[in-house]
Amino acid sequence: MVAPEKIDDIDLADPRLHAERDLSEVWRHLRATRPVHWQSAREGRPGFWVITRHADATAVYRDKGHFTTERGNDLAMLLNGGDPAGGTMMAVTDGLRHNLLRSIMMKALSPRRLEEMRQELRRRVDALLANAMDDANCDFVRDVGGDVPLGMICDLLAVPESDRKYLLDLTARSWSKHASDTPPEDGRTAQGEILLYFADLADERRGGEGEDVVSLLANSRVDGKYLSNADVMANCYGMMIGGDEAPHHAISMGLLALLEHPDAWSLLKSGGAQLETAAEEVLRWTVPALHAGRTATGDVTVGGQLIRSGDVVSVWISSANRDAEVFEDPDRFDLNRSPNEHLSFGFGKHFCIGHYLGRMEVQAVLDGLRRMVGSIEQVGPERWIYSDILHGLSSLPVVLHGSAA
């Protein structure tokens, strides 16, 4: 636990802090006393604003007139010169181009396609859980948490089955590390390999009539021109990271939350919690994306604090999701919490395009656990990833015991 008085000594952009320390008291202190907090420059990197209250977070998300994503939405990028995909990748693009890219990619998420995926999802989850229950060396992150969203997002991208494990490894390395001493070059290499992979897929699918995301992007026009390979691969990369990493971590940390709260597990098993509300609480509680970054494009006041044009701003979802002004008893894991206005999928124009799919995936795993698993035993320590933006586990060894006949 980091003591609140240490706030001026810690670096919120340091991945080790989020992997190894509990910041609950720091967030509570900042919400109460310094809801818009300035972290000064550290180790050659510029300072930035830290937004901790839910109301201020939604105000920043909503105010597209004073905040942009085009320089990046991740602190690491913003503090090191900006995101090279800004203005190209949908997640770091604003205005009309963002709307056009979003409309293209939404075609792959039609109600008909989502219903087909829902049926496939149940089959996939049941098979993964059945295999995990036969394995005395089950690691839930590796054997279930990673495979569920990977399968769904690869279906949307029409990635061949033989390439999927390869891509899972690359996405895990590109935005997070399994150890504090992993060199940053490893992540950059993984990012480059993902981009090249999707460039090759785009070349293969140009001129085709496929309904997968790669085909839709490769054969669509924006501003009257076909998207370049750079545009296609950047947006496929963005969908791969957002569609795989966030649900992957929500699912794995959701199981850890059920282990740590046996009353919630009993409630889920008994049918005392609806899957929809239970999944929303898992998403609120686990916070798979710790923050969202923005850059101020003009002077603006947030939470009574003047922010200057050009300042880097970080919205801390990990704090906003525990704001007592919005969530009653916010530090309680309540599978029946309603309403549940968490910000785990963002808010406003950049609300996560895959939120339907992410919710379906968490619900499907909770449903499978409820139907198929009688009890869960953790048989080794959990291990956390090292990332300034993603929050999740790299390992969770468990034994899943089947339900009694």
Secondary structure, 3 states (H helix, E strand, C coil): CCCHHHCCCCCCCCHHHHHHCCCHHHHHHHHHHCCEEEECCECCECCEEEECCHHHHHHHHHCCCCEECCCCCCHHHHCCCCCCCCCCCHHHCCHHHHHHHHHHHHHHHCHHHHHHHHHHHHHHHHHHHHHHHCCCCCEHHHHHHCHHHHHHHHHHHCCCHHHHHHHHHHHHHHHCECCCCCCHHHHHHHHHHHHHHHHHHHHHHCCCCCCCHHHHHHCCEECCEECCHHHHHHHHHHHHHHHHHHHHHHHHHHHHHHHHCHHHHHHHHHCCCCHHHHHHHHHHHHCCECEEEEEECCCEEECCEEECCCCEEEEEHHHHCCCCCCCCCCCCCCCCCCCCCCCCCCCHHHCCCCHHHHHHHHHHHHHHHHHHEEEEEECCCCEECECCCECCEEECEEEEEECCC
